[in-house]
């Protein structure tokens, strides 16, 4: 059955049910809508998608993205695991009116509240870009104890010019101005989306491109992404990296124009026992470009995850 046929069937199913009691704000055309449910935790109406059965693999997207980023990857992982993908607070269909959740500790705490409320204990945790930083923070705070964290082009270390105080101040000004998200969302035409995606160094499927355009036309989603960029501080995380006891698997696309592969090289030097995988020709959205390759890498970690689970019990 084709992906589009699956989505149509899941959308029809999703129209007839809401497994959490909260109404679904997710439109019928959204990838894997039939896998969606809404869960209220820690001041957030979380949009969560789930596939499969078995050991839990948690998927966390990066700034400005959503669960759609894993639309091709998640079903591949679900062949051997229960897969859970979450929209970050304020992103896509996870709604919150709490302004304190857009820092790294705030975002991590929000996810921790959700995992605790649902009794979710992932054996593998997969984070793309800023999602990797969130998972590392969760592990450092003992909110999760996976066998491994997989950082897909992880945004883990402070990088210039984004860490420059002036840039941070400008981002805070833009995030505080309600006109800015409105203006940006109105400018999110095909050309704008194509330019943003080209700057990642990745060529994504058309379905994913359409989802990014849909998100960028949402004033609330754009505001959430700006708030994250304005309040994101990786200095403390960088200082704590040497304390990380969880196995860290770094995956870096050599064509990534957003997070230079040298950043993953630097993280590998800071975290004892970490593993570094370089991917030729793939960009920042490597998991969307070649989900089969990424799925194989992740699923190869399940035997170790099963052994870890036995040790923990």
PyMOL commands that set and color helices and strands:
alter all, ss='L'
color gray80, all
select helices_A, chain A and resi 3-16+33-35+67-70+73-77+99-102+104-118+130-140+165-176+178-186+190-198+206-216+219-231+235-243+261-270+286-289+291-299+302-312
alter helices_A, ss='H'
color red, helices_A
select strands_A, chain A and resi 36-41+44-51+56-60+82-86+95-96+124-128+148-152+247-253+275-279
alter strands_A, ss='S'
color yellow, strands_A
deselect
rebuild
show_as cartoon
